Amino acid sequence: METTTLTGEAVTTVYDRGLARLIHHEIDHLGGLLYTAQMRIGIAQIPVEEYRQTGRAWPYDGA
């Protein structure tokens, strides 16, 4: 991610794994996108209740 400080200096920060996904998700919100707009056609949403307190990581296909 590239940002600019208050003094105009460009700063690049690299994130990975879960934090990268979180930041990307929030930047999408700034652009008015919801995750449902990026879902593949024909793929059903998985209710959070299926994963809540199961101890399993959320699977991400192709990422």
Steps between C-alpha positions, in 0.01 A plus 500: 500500500631844419399791718611860536610659826381843610825644366439348154748213526391174333515195726459141382388234746471132414245283680448126469257226590197592708600861556539552124148362447360723772660813357389412147147444630492842668645676194225340294247660735659841438438440131139397563553127434354220705649151497184368333584709191821297460351154548506257211163447335327185622701473824277505806591703806605297804325611820738612772313273740658201324846616612432679827693334785596196294873568525533469121654770286280660237595349161599735219498350152778610269646764727 
